[in-house]
Amino acid sequence: MKKIYITLLGLLTWGAVAAQPFKGDVTIICNAVEERGEVLYLDLDIHVNRLAMNKCQSWTIIPELAATPQDVKMFPAVLINGNNKRQIYERKRKYNSLLWQSRIPYQLVNVKKETDTVLRYVMEVPYEYWMDDASLIVRQILTSCAEGQQLFTVNVAKQVTLEPRIPYAVNPQVALIEPERELVKNRNIQAQAYLDFPVGRSIIVPDFRRNPEELGKIRETLDGVRNDPDVRITGMFIEGYASPEGSYALNTRLSTERAQALLNYVGDNFGIDKNIIRAAATPEDWDGLRILVEDSNIANREEILAIIDSDLDPDVKEARIKRFPSYRTMLNEMFPQLRRSDYRVDFTVKDYTVAEAAIVLDRDPSLLSHYELFALANTYEMGSPEFDRVYDVIFRQYPDDEISNINMATVMYMRGEYTGAKRRLEGITGNAEALNTMGAILLIEGDTEGAQSYFERARSLGSPNAEHNLGEVQLKRADDEKMERYRNR
């Protein structure tokens, strides 16, 4: 720390007109005038020589910090007395005690002829922004034997030493939202079976063409659910589809009969109660055909799509499509994909404790509810690999759930993935924590105006963190102003 020395003898020689010349001196060493957090720290050493003044004189030393005539801070004075002045001072203090209490100096120094005096002057005062541009001066008032006074001002030419300006790191608070418990954990598995039927018939022949493989897939799906002790099958739904060739009336009959045939086969051979199985039919799968045509590069693709999208009778549509040479390709490559049975197995799952959920997470996370996954994640430290793993599962399992998306955005925010987090929050306007998290992102990005708007709305909707975050906005703005003054100094 650079030290600045002020010797008063030369100054007094310049300013003292009627005073007796001094035989010694008073030296002030400025050790520090600096910002320390929220305070201004002033550290002076005042050296008083034993011959600093004659016995009826006194010095009043007043440190002063000034930036403008309006921005001034005067520090408590140091009074240095000669012997006679000391006696006068003590007499006044004795007989005017109440008045004198308000005039007690920072320290009283009585000059002794035998020894020098060294006074350590240390002062802390609350820091104010104007002090960034302030300099320290020292005012000295010489009081003579006849009570005459002369004022001397020394510009120490030492500005306040500022702390290194590190921008304030905002610390907005966000919260995850606990999802509601599911009263009943309903789940389902959906799949397709491409069964082959003899022409014009609706009887399932187990060993016909690819039927052994397709029926095996249905059995495997049912066994996977039925053999899980945590699961109970509650129903099954089968929907039969037919391709558009042939008359619509014939296809209506075939698709209905074939769906019922599969229902009977499952009930008779796979141990599922027929009473919980339902069947329906879609006579001609024009929606499925449209997808196949659109994804192809067959000739006359646009004309065929226009016919499929029209309101024409199904049999008329088929007749018009037959006129195109590419109909043969559609008949051989596309129509077989439309002859299928879609099926869905419905079941319920038991509720899991947190300890059980940790095991099920590895086995089959689809069996866990949103609430159970949330509770499991909360057992891990936020941001830990285990925590992130559970939330990645939540994101996959519940991609369209509003609470999932808000929590997903909050976790992304904590990971620093601000762009992705904002995408998750788009369109969510009535949730307090969604607004609060969006405000936190904007605050981190430096948009204090936008952040304040979101935090105020979040507070009005009951977010417990919004009040703290509004305080962070004000701290950031104040710091921005301070940084700007620092840059312009």
C-alpha positions in Angstrom: 0.0 0.0 0.0 1.4 3.3 -1.0 1.7 5.8 1.9 1.4 9.5 1.6 3.2 11.7 4.0 2.1 15.3 5.0 4.3 17.4 7.0 2.6 20.5 8.4 5.6 22.6 9.2 6.1 24.0 5.7 2.4 24.7 5.3 2.3 26.6 8.5 5.3 28.7 7.5 3.3 29.6 4.4 0.0 30.3 6.3 0.9 31.6 9.8 1.0 35.3 9.7 1.0 36.2 13.5 1.9 32.8 15.0 5.2 32.0 16.5 7.4 29.8 14.4 7.3 26.1 15.1 10.3 24.2 16.5 8.9 20.8 15.5 6.3 19.2 13.2 3.2 17.1 12.9 3.3 14.4 10.2 0.3 12.5 8.8 0.9 9.2 7.0 -2.1 8.0 4.9 -2.0 4.2 5.0 -5.3 3.6 3.3 -8.5 5.2 2.1 -10.3 2.4 0.4 -13.6 0.6 -0.3 -14.0 -2.5 1.7 -17.3 -4.1 0.9 -20.0 -1.9 2.3 -17.7 0.5 4.2 -15.1 3.1 3.5 -11.9 2.3 5.4 -9.6 5.2 6.5 -6.3 4.5 8.1 -3.9 7.3 9.1 -0.8 7.5 11.3 -0.4 10.9 13.0 3.1 11.6 14.2 3.4 14.5 16.7 6.9 15.6 17.4 7.7 16.6 21.0 8.5 20.1 19.7 5.5 20.4 17.4 4.1 23.6 19.0 4.6 25.9 22.0 2.6 25.4 25.1 -0.3 27.7 24.4 -1.1 26.5 20.9 -3.2 23.6 19.5 -3.8 21.8 16.2 -7.2 20.4 15.1 -6.7 17.8 12.4 -9.9 17.0 10.4 -9.7 14.4 7.6 -12.3 15.1 4.9 -13.4 13.1 1.9 -14.9 15.1 -0.9 -16.0 14.6 -4.5 -18.1 17.8 -5.0 -19.1 20.7 -2.8 -22.3 18.7 -2.0 -20.7 15.2 -1.6 -18.5 15.6 1.5 -17.8 13.4 4.5 -16.0 15.0 7.4 -14.4 12.6 9.9 -14.0 13.2 13.6 -11.2 15.6 14.5 -7.9 15.0 16.4 -7.0 17.7 18.9 -3.3 18.3 19.6 -2.7 20.6 22.6 0.3 22.3 24.0 0.5 22.2 27.8 -1.4 25.5 28.5 -4.0 24.6 25.9 -4.4 21.2 27.6 -5.2 22.9 30.9 -7.7 25.3 29.3 -9.4 22.4 27.5 -9.7 20.3 30.7 -11.2 23.3 32.6 -13.8 23.9 29.9 -14.7 20.2 29.8 -15.1 20.1 33.6 -17.3 23.1 33.9 -19.3 22.7 30.7 -19.6 18.9 30.7 -23.0 18.7 28.9 -21.9 21.0 26.1 -18.5 19.5 25.9 -19.8 16.0 25.3 -20.8 16.9 21.8 -17.2 18.2 21.1 -15.2 15.1 22.2 -12.6 14.6 19.5 -11.6 11.2 18.0 -8.5 11.5 20.2 -6.9 14.1 22.3 -3.1 14.4 22.1 -1.2 16.4 24.7 2.3 17.2 23.5 5.1 16.3 25.8 8.5 17.7 25.6 10.1 14.4 26.5 8.7 12.1 23.8 7.1 12.1 20.4 3.5 10.9 20.1 2.2 8.5 17.4 -1.5 8.2 16.9 -3.2 5.5 14.8 -6.4 6.9 13.3 -8.7 4.2 11.9 -12.3 4.9 10.9 -15.0 3.0 9.0 -18.1 4.6 7.6 -20.9 3.3 5.4 -19.8 3.4 1.7 -21.8 5.7 -0.6 -21.6 5.7 -4.4 -20.2 9.2 -4.7 -17.1 8.1 -2.8 -16.0 6.4 -6.0 -14.8 9.8 -7.3 -13.8 11.3 -3.9 -10.3 12.3 -2.7 -9.0 12.7 0.8 -8.0 16.1 2.0 -6.9 17.1 5.5 -7.9 20.4 7.1 -5.7 21.8 9.9 -6.9 24.5 12.2 -4.2 26.3 14.2 -5.4 27.9 17.4 -3.0 30.5 18.8 -2.4 31.5 22.4 -5.0 34.3 22.0 -7.6 32.0 20.5 -7.0 33.2 17.0 -7.4 30.5 14.3 -5.9 29.9 10.9 -7.2 27.2 8.5 -4.9 25.2 6.3 -6.1 22.6 3.7 -3.9 19.9 2.3 -5.1 18.0 -0.8 -3.7 14.6 -0.2 -4.4 13.9 -3.8 -5.3 10.3 -2.9 -8.5 9.0 -4.5 -10.4 6.2 -2.8 -9.0 2.9 -3.7 -11.9 0.9 -5.1 -12.3 -2.8 -4.8 -11.9 -4.8 -8.0 -15.2 -4.6 -9.8 -16.5 -8.1 -10.2 -20.1 -7.9 -11.6 -22.7 -9.0 -9.1 -23.6 -12.6 -9.7 -27.4 -12.8 -9.4 -28.8 -15.7 -7.5 -32.4 -16.1 -8.5 -34.3 -18.9 -6.7 -36.5 -21.3 -8.6 -38.6 -24.3 -7.5 -39.8 -27.6 -8.9 -43.5 -28.3 -8.8 -44.8 -31.5 -7.1 -47.1 -33.3 -9.5 -50.4 -34.7 -8.3 -50.7 -38.4 -7.3 -52.5 -40.7 -9.7 -55.6 -42.2 -8.0 -55.2 -45.2 -10.3 -52.1 -45.9 -12.3 -53.7 -46.9 -15.7 -51.2 -48.0 -18.3 -51.4 -49.7 -21.7 -49.3 -51.4 -24.4 -50.1 -50.9 -28.0 -49.0 -53.1 -30.9 -49.9 -54.4 -34.3 -50.4 -57.9 -35.7 -50.3 -58.6 -39.5 -52.4 -61.8 -39.6 -53.0 -63.6 -42.9 -56.5 -64.9 -43.7 -57.4 -67.2 -46.6 -59.1 -65.2 -49.4 -62.7 -64.2 -48.4 -62.5 -66.0 -45.1 -62.4 -64.7 -41.4 -61.0 -67.7 -39.6 -57.6 -67.6 -38.0 -55.4 -70.4 -39.2 -52.5 -70.5 -36.7 -49.9 -72.0 -39.1 -51.0 -70.1 -42.2 -48.2 -68.0 -43.8 -46.8 -65.6 -41.2 -49.5 -66.2 -38.5 -47.2 -68.2 -36.2 -44.9 -65.3 -35.8 -47.6 -62.7 -35.5 -49.6 -64.7 -32.9 -46.4 -65.3 -31.0 -46.0 -61.5 -30.7 -49.4 -61.1 -29.2 -48.8 -63.9 -26.7 -45.4 -62.4 -25.8 -47.1 -59.0 -25.2 -49.8 -60.5 -23.0 -47.3 -62.6 -21.0 -45.1 -59.7 -20.4 -47.9 -57.9 -18.6 -49.6 -60.9 -17.0 -46.5 -62.3 -15.5 -45.6 -59.0 -13.7 -46.8 -59.3 -10.0 -47.2 -55.5 -9.8 -49.6 -55.4 -12.7 -53.3 -56.4 -13.3 -54.8 -56.6 -16.8 -58.1 -54.7 -16.9 -59.0 -54.9 -20.6 -57.9 -55.4 -24.2 -59.1 -53.6 -27.3 -58.7 -55.0 -30.9 -59.3 -53.0 -34.1 -59.3 -54.7 -37.4 -58.3 -52.9 -40.6 -58.8 -53.8 -44.3 -57.2 -52.5 -47.4 -59.3 -50.6 -50.0 -59.4 -53.2 -52.7 -62.8 -54.8 -53.2 -66.2 -53.3 -52.3 -66.6 -51.2 -49.2 -69.5 -53.4 -48.0 -67.3 -56.6 -48.3 -64.5 -55.0 -46.5 -66.8 -53.8 -43.7 -67.9 -57.4 -43.2 -64.4 -58.9 -43.4 -62.7 -56.4 -41.1 -65.5 -56.8 -38.5 -65.4 -60.6 -38.6 -61.6 -60.8 -38.6 -61.4 -58.5 -35.5 -64.0 -60.8 -33.7 -62.0 -63.8 -34.8 -58.9 -62.5 -33.1 -60.9 -61.6 -30.0 -62.1 -65.2 -29.8 -58.7 -66.7 -30.5 -57.0 -64.6 -27.7 -59.7 -65.5 -25.3 -59.6 -69.2 -26.1 -55.9 -69.6 -26.3 -54.1 -66.9 -24.3 -56.0 -67.1 -21.0 -57.7 -63.7 -21.2 -61.3 -63.3 -20.2 -63.3 -62.5 -23.3 -65.6 -60.3 -21.2 -62.8 -57.7 -20.9 -61.9 -57.7 -24.6 -63.5 -55.4 -27.0 -63.3 -55.4 -30.8 -64.0 -52.8 -33.5 -63.2 -52.5 -37.2 -62.1 -49.9 -39.8 -63.3 -51.3 -43.1 -60.8 -49.5 -45.3 -57.7 -47.7 -44.0 -57.6 -44.7 -46.2 -55.6 -42.7 -43.6 -52.9 -45.3 -43.6 -52.9 -45.5 -47.4 -52.4 -41.7 -47.6 -49.3 -41.9 -45.3 -47.8 -44.7 -47.5 -48.4 -42.8 -50.7 -47.1 -39.5 -49.4 -43.9 -41.2 -48.3 -43.4 -42.9 -51.7 -42.2 -41.7 -55.1 -44.8 -43.5 -57.2 -46.0 -42.0 -60.5 -49.0 -39.7 -60.3 -48.5 -39.4 -56.5 -50.2 -35.9 -56.3 -53.2 -37.0 -58.3 -53.6 -40.1 -56.2 -53.3 -38.1 -53.0 -56.0 -35.7 -54.2 -58.4 -38.6 -54.8 -57.7 -40.0 -51.3 -58.4 -36.6 -49.7 -61.6 -36.1 -51.6 -65.1 -36.7 -50.3 -65.9 -39.3 -52.9 -67.5 -42.6 -52.1 -64.8 -45.2 -51.1 -65.6 -47.5 -54.0 -65.4 -44.5 -56.4 -62.0 -43.6 -55.0 -60.7 -47.1 -55.6 -62.1 -47.1 -59.2 -60.3 -43.9 -60.0 -57.0 -44.9 -58.5 -57.1 -48.2 -60.5 -56.8 -46.1 -63.7 -53.2 -45.2 -62.8 -50.4 -47.6 -63.8 -49.0 -47.3 -60.2 -52.0 -49.0 -58.8 -50.3 -52.4 -59.3 -47.4 -51.1 -57.1 -49.9 -50.0 -54.4 -51.7 -53.3 -54.6 -48.6 -55.3 -54.1 -46.5 -53.1 -51.7 -48.9 -50.9 -49.8 -52.2 -52.7 -49.4 -50.7 -55.6 -47.5 -49.5 -53.2 -44.8 -53.0 -52.0 -44.3 -54.4 -55.4 -43.5 -53.7 -55.6 -39.8 -55.1 -55.8 -36.4 -54.1 -53.1 -33.9 -54.4 -54.1 -30.3 -54.1 -52.4 -26.9 -53.6 -54.1 -23.6 -54.9 -52.0 -20.6 -53.6 -52.6 -17.1 -53.2 -51.0 -13.7 -49.9 -50.8 -11.7 -49.4 -50.9 -8.0 -48.1 -47.8 -6.1 -44.4 -47.9 -5.3 -42.4 -46.6 -2.4 -39.3 -44.5 -3.1 -37.1 -47.5 -2.4 -39.2 -49.7 -4.8 -39.2 -46.9 -7.4 -35.4 -46.9 -7.5 -35.5 -50.6 -8.5 -38.4 -50.3 -10.9 -36.5 -47.4 -12.6 -34.0 -49.9 -13.9 -36.5 -52.5 -14.8 -39.3 -50.6 -16.5 -39.6 -46.9 -15.8 -43.0 -46.7 -17.6 -44.6 -48.3 -14.6 -43.7 -45.3 -12.4 -46.0 -42.4 -12.1 -44.9 -38.8 -12.5 -45.3 -38.3 -8.7 -43.2 -41.4 -7.9 -40.4 -40.3 -10.2 -40.5 -36.8 -8.7 -40.3 -38.2 -5.2 -37.4 -40.4 -6.2 -35.5 -37.5 -7.8 -35.9 -35.5 -4.6 -33.8 -38.2 -2.7 -30.8 -37.2 -4.8 -28.7 -34.0 -4.7 -30.0 -31.5 -7.3 -27.7 -31.6 -10.3 -26.2 -35.0 -9.4 -26.0 -37.7 -12.1 -28.7 -39.7 -10.3 -31.0 -36.6 -10.1 -30.5 -35.8 -13.8 -31.1 -39.4 -14.8 -34.5 -39.5 -13.1 -35.5 -36.2 -14.7 -34.5 -37.4 -18.1 -36.9 -40.3 -17.6 -39.6 -37.8 -16.5 -39.1 -35.8 -19.7 -39.4 -38.9 -21.9 -42.4 -40.4 -20.0 -44.4 -37.2 -19.8 -43.4 -35.0 -22.7 -46.8 -33.2 -23.0 -47.6 -32.7 -19.3 -47.5 -29.1 -18.3 -46.0 -29.7 -14.9 -43.4 -31.9 -16.5 -42.5 -29.2 -19.0 -42.2 -26.5 -16.3 -40.0 -28.8 -14.2 -38.0 -29.7 -17.3 -37.4 -26.0 -18.0 -36.4 -25.5 -14.4 -33.9 -28.3 -14.5 -32.6 -27.1 -17.8 -32.2 -23.6 -16.3 -30.1 -25.1 -13.4 -28.0 -26.9 -16.1 -27.4 -23.6 -17.9 -29.5 -24.7 -20.9 -31.4 -21.4 -21.2 -32.6 -21.6 -24.8 -34.1 -25.1 -24.3 -35.7 -24.0 -21.0 -37.4 -21.0 -22.6 -38.8 -23.3 -25.4 -40.3 -25.5 -22.7 -42.0 -22.5 -21.1 -43.5 -21.0 -24.3 -47.2 -20.5 -24.0 -47.4 -21.3 -20.3 -48.8 -18.0 -18.8 -50.9 -18.9 -15.8 -48.4 -20.8 -13.6 -46.5 -19.0 -10.9 -43.4 -21.1 -11.1 -43.3 -21.1 -14.9 -43.3 -17.3 -14.8 -40.7 -17.3 -12.0 -38.3 -19.6 -13.9 -38.7 -17.5 -17.1 -37.8 -14.4 -15.0 -34.8 -16.2 -13.6 -33.5 -17.0 -17.1 -34.0 -13.4 -18.3 -32.2 -12.1 -15.2 -29.2 -14.4 -15.8 -29.2 -13.1 -19.4 -29.1 -9.5 -18.1 -32.7 -8.4 -19.0 -33.7 -6.9 -15.7 -36.8 -5.2 -17.2 -38.2 -8.4 -18.6 -37.2 -10.3 -15.4 -39.0 -7.8 -13.2 -42.1 -8.2 -15.2 -42.1 -12.0 -14.9 -41.3 -11.9 -11.2 -44.1 -9.4 -10.4 -46.6 -11.7 -12.2 -45.2 -14.7 -10.5 -45.5 -13.0 -7.1 -49.2 -12.1 -7.8 -49.9 -15.8 -8.5 -48.2 -16.9 -5.3 -44.7 -17.9 -6.1 -42.7 -17.9 -2.8 -39.4 -17.2 -4.6 -40.6 -14.2 -6.6 -40.1 -11.6 -3.8 -36.4 -12.7 -3.3 -35.9 -12.5 -7.1 -37.3 -9.0 -7.3 -34.6 -8.1 -4.7 -32.0 -9.7 -6.9 -33.2 -7.4 -9.8 -32.7 -4.3 -7.7 -29.2 -5.5 -6.5 -28.2 -6.2 -10.2 -29.4 -2.8 -11.3 -27.5 -1.0 -8.5 -24.4 -3.0 -9.4 -24.8 -2.2 -13.0 -24.8 1.5 -12.1 -21.8 1.1 -10.0 -19.9 -0.8 -12.7 -20.8 2.0 -15.2 -19.3 4.6 -12.8 -16.2 2.4 -12.4 -15.7 2.1 -16.1 -16.1 5.9 -16.6 -13.8 6.8 -13.7 
